[in-house]
Amino acid sequence: MAGKNRKKKNDPGAGVLATNRKALRDFHILEKIEAGIVLSGTEVKSCKQGLISVQEGYVHVDDRMEAWLVGCTIQPYDHGNIYNHPSTRERKLLLHKKEIERLYGKIREKGLTIVPLKVYLSKGKVKIRIGLAKGKNVVDKRDTIKKRESDRDSARAMCNFNNR
């Protein structure tokens, strides 16, 4: 009975374990997809402690149409024993076959890649949001910085105007 009256979390940041801010800075994200990750028990415990980094990670699709997360680091579990996991290993991503085939076709295009954006908990499961991305050049990065600064200045001016 107590479960019926519980409110659901509306906070979009709830359950976020790791984000890849570097990917948002260096790439244009064309499409975002949610995928599951095949993890061992100690890896899940380490993720829940926040001992995961996706900064250097990327997604590789092999010829057997399987998606793999490469370069992602999950630190060993503190209270693990001899069965603790290696920190850097390829981890299989759980996607539908049609999604993998579509992504495989798109990354064949020049300049497109798949990068991890964030790792989060959803209904007790560790999920990853991946993005189909195209690399930014130096001019695009400068334009992004200028736009962010102008937005910040305009918001500051509006706040100062409203506080008068």
LINPEWO-V576833 format. One record per residue. PHI is phi in whole degrees, 0 to 359 (999 if undefined). OMEGA is omega in degrees with one decimal (NA if undefined). Layout:
# LINPEWO-V576833
phi = {PHI & PHI}
omega = {OMEGA & OMEGA}
This chain:
# LINPEWO-V576833
phi = {999 & 292 & 290 & 289 & 270 & 288 & 275 & 279 & 283 & 259 & 286 & 291 & 270 & 290 & 85 & 284 & 263 & 202 & 234 & 245 & 291 & 296 & 293 & 291 & 279 & 263 & 227 & 272 & 273 & 271 & 205 & 242 & 223 & 265 & 221 & 269 & 235 & 274 & 233 & 274 & 297 & 290 & 293 & 296 & 296 & 294 & 298 & 294 & 277 & 86 & 267 & 232 & 226 & 244 & 299 & 263 & 276 & 208 & 249 & 244 & 252 & 270 & 290 & 274 & 60 & 240 & 262 & 234 & 269 & 244 & 85 & 276 & 251 & 241 & 295 & 299 & 291 & 302 & 260 & 284 & 242 & 292 & 267 & 295 & 274 & 288 & 288 & 242 & 215 & 285 & 241 & 285 & 259 & 261 & 225 & 290 & 300 & 296 & 296 & 295 & 297 & 294 & 295 & 298 & 294 & 285 & 283 & 291 & 294 & 288 & 87 & 258 & 214 & 242 & 237 & 284 & 257 & 203 & 243 & 210 & 263 & 223 & 55 & 83 & 254 & 275 & 241 & 229 & 259 & 250 & 227 & 282 & 227 & 237 & 295 & 270 & 264 & 298 & 295 & 298 & 296 & 295 & 298 & 297 & 295 & 298 & 295 & 297 & 294 & 293 & 297 & 295 & 295 & 293 & 295 & 295 & 295 & 296 & 295 & 294 & 293 & 288 & 278 & 288}
omega = {-177.3 & -178.8 & -177.5 & -174.7 & -179.8 & 178.2 & 176.7 & 178.6 & 176.0 & -178.6 & -179.0 & -179.9 & -178.1 & 177.1 & 179.5 & -177.5 & 179.5 & 175.9 & 179.4 & -178.9 & 178.9 & 179.3 & 179.3 & 179.2 & -171.7 & -174.6 & 165.1 & 180.0 & -177.1 & -175.1 & 179.6 & -177.9 & 175.2 & 179.3 & 173.1 & 179.1 & 174.2 & -177.6 & 172.3 & -176.5 & -179.5 & 177.1 & 178.3 & 179.4 & 177.7 & 178.2 & -179.4 & 175.3 & 179.5 & -177.6 & -178.5 & 177.6 & 179.5 & -176.4 & -175.5 & -174.3 & 172.0 & -178.3 & 179.2 & 175.1 & -177.3 & -176.2 & 178.3 & 179.9 & 173.0 & 180.0 & -177.8 & 174.5 & -174.6 & 174.0 & 177.9 & -176.9 & 171.2 & -176.9 & 178.3 & 180.0 & -175.6 & -174.9 & 179.8 & 179.9 & -177.7 & -179.3 & 178.6 & -174.3 & 170.7 & -171.8 & 179.0 & 174.0 & 177.5 & -179.8 & -177.0 & 176.5 & -178.8 & 178.9 & 174.2 & -176.9 & 179.9 & 178.3 & -179.9 & 179.5 & 179.6 & 177.8 & -179.9 & 177.4 & -177.7 & -179.1 & 172.0 & 176.8 & -177.1 & 172.9 & 179.1 & 177.8 & 177.3 & -178.1 & 173.5 & -178.8 & 177.2 & 176.1 & -175.7 & 176.5 & 176.0 & -178.5 & 177.0 & -179.9 & 176.8 & 179.9 & 176.8 & 174.8 & 178.8 & -178.1 & 171.5 & -167.7 & 173.9 & -175.4 & 175.9 & 171.1 & -173.7 & -178.7 & 178.5 & 179.4 & 178.5 & 178.3 & 178.6 & 179.7 & 179.0 & -179.7 & 179.7 & 179.0 & 179.2 & 176.3 & 179.6 & 178.9 & 179.6 & 177.5 & 178.6 & 179.2 & 178.3 & 179.5 & 178.9 & 178.9 & -179.3 & -178.4 & 179.5 & NA}
